[in-house]
Amino acid sequence: MLQLSLVDRVGSRALGVFELAGAIATFGAHAVVEAARPPYELRELLRHAYQFGYRSAPLIITAGVAVGVVLSMHTRASLERFGAEAMIPAALAIALIRETGPLITGLLVAGRVGAGIGAEIAAMKVTEQIDALEANAVDAFKYLAVTRIIALMIAMPLLTIMMDFAGILGGYIAEAAASGMSWQLYFERAFNYITYSDLILATLKTVVFGFLIAVVSSYLGFTTSRGTEGVGEASTRSVVMASVFIILSDVILVKLIFFFYPVVSG
């Protein structure tokens, strides 16, 4: 009986996960359809793009510099064993632009923006502000969810580029302190092995990250319950679930990039 009960619980949890994933997928598909239909709520879209992009820039730049310094120190410690110190700028730039920069940006934005979207929409849900919008003939789904989804999809590539170049700058600071390398030589070596396909493909995949963060957070906000307790739960779950979706989607996107553009992996 105990073993049967355990199997039942595991099966019930698994079904719950698939049900939640299906509901989020349906929510996202509905958002894609609504995004193509007027009205487009440009004022709200621009306001959210400013909030998600410009206000997140200090965090992204600071984190980028710190990541660049740390990566540079670890890269130097590894490459010194093989006498390949000259490859430090290129190795750092490749690691940042291809993978580290986009992934860290996605996780940071999930923590900052995802939690905010989930909490804000959940608060409007429990205080019946969404019902008030609907009573005033406003499409609450488009006004609250679709505008945030589009705005975050626009902001993510820009934030990723900030992260990449802030990380390279941090790497230069660490390398200049360690070896006295000039900035001209450092940046020449850093971009010697970087192609446009590296930058463009790695940056464009963050559009998917932005879509996932906004869809998951908006869905949890719209489906919240239990008053103020539900607001806190929606905020926390938004961060956790968005981070998990980012990591899983990153694995899939990297495999797709390497499959369709094998030169990028060489």
KELO-423165 format. One record per residue (C-alpha): residue in one letter; x, y, z. Coordinates in steps of 0.1 Angstrom, whole numbers, plus 5000, padded with zeros to 4 digits. Example, Ala and Ser with C-alpha at 12.3 -4.5 7.8 and 13.67 -1.06 7.14 Angstrom:
<nodes>
A512349555078/S513749895071/
</nodes>
This chain:
<nodes>
M500050005000/L502850245008/Q504550174975/L501250224957/S500650554975/L504150674966/V503550594929/D500250774930/R501851084945/V504651084920/G502251034891/S499951304904/R502851544906/A504051454871/L500551514857/G500351844875/V503651954859/F502451864824/E499152034830/L500952354842/A503252344812/G500252304789/A498452594804/I501452814801/A501952714765/T498352794758/F498653134775/G501753204754/A500153104722/H497153324730/A499553614736/V501253564702/V497853574685/E496753884704/A499954064697/A499154074660/R495754234665/P495054604671/P494954804693/Y498654784700/E498854984732/L502055154722/R502255384752/E502155094776/L504654894755/L507155184756/R506655234793/H507354874800/A510354864776/Y511755164796/Q511054994829/F512454654819/G515454784798/Y516755114811/R516155044848/S517754704845/A520854844828/P522854934860/L522354584874/I523354414841/I526454634836/T527654594872/A527154214870/G528854204836/V531954384848/A532154144879/V531653834857/G534353954833/V536854004861/V536153664876/L536253484843/S539553664834/M541153544866/H540053184861/T540953184825/R544453314833/A544953054859/S544052784834/L545952914803/E549152994822/R549752624826/F550052594788/G551852914781/A548853054763/E548353384781/A547953554747/M544653374742/I543053504774/P541153794757/A539753574729/A538753294753/L536953544776/A535153714747/I534053384731/A532753254765/L530853574772/I529253634739/R528353274730/E526953154763/T527753324796/G526453664788/P523053564774/L522453304801/I523353534831/T521353814816/G518353584814/L518653474849/L519153824863/V516153954844/A514153664856/G514953764891/R514354134888/V511654174861/G509953834864/A509253874901/G507954224894/I505554114866/G504253834887/A503654044918/E502254344900/I499654144880/A498853924910/A498154234931/M495854364905/K494154024904/V493454004941/T492354364944/E489954314914/Q491654584893/I491654344864/D487854304867/A487554684868/L489554704835/E487254444819/A484254634831/N485554944813/A485754754780/V489654724783/D491154404771/A493054324803/F495054034788/K496454254760/Y496854564782/L498654384810/A500254074796/V500854124758/T502554464763/R504854324789/I505754024768/I506654234737/A508554494758/L510654224775/M511354054741/I512754394729/A514754474760/M516454134764/P518854154734/L519854514743/L520554404779/T522554104766/I524754324745/M525354544775/M526354234796/D528754114769/F530654434765/A530654504802/G532054164808/I534854224782/L535554554799/G535854374832/G538154124817/Y540354404804/I540554564838/A541654234854/E544154154826/A545554514827/A546054474864/A547754134861/S549954184830/G549754554820/M548254474786/S547154784766/W543554824758/Q544254834721/L545954494721/Y543454344745/F540354434724/E542154344691/R542853994705/A539353974721/F537454024688/N539953844666/Y537953514668/I534453654672/T532253654641/Y528953834635/S527153494636/D528453444671/L527053774684/I523853774664/L522753414671/A523653424708/T521853754712/L518753664693/K518153364715/T517553594744/V514353704726/V513053364735/F514253414771/G512353734773/F509253574759/L509453284785/I510053514814/A507153744806/V504653464797/V505453254829/S505253564852/S502053694835/Y500353354837/L501153314874/G499953664880/F496653614862/T495953284879/T496853374915/S494453344944/R494453354982/G494953734986/T498253884996/E499753545003/G499053454966/V500853774955/G504053664973/E503753314959/A503253434924/S506353654927/T508553364940/R507253104916/S507753344887/V511453364894/V511852994899/M509852874870/A511253134846/S514853044855/V514152674849/F512552744816/I515552964806/I518052694814/L516052424796/S515352644765/D519052744764/V520052374760/I517652334731/L518552654714/V522352584716/K521752244700/L519652404673/I522352674666/F525052414664/F522952204641/F521952474616/Y525252674619/P528052424627/V530652684618/V529652874650/S530752574671/G534052554653/
</nodes>
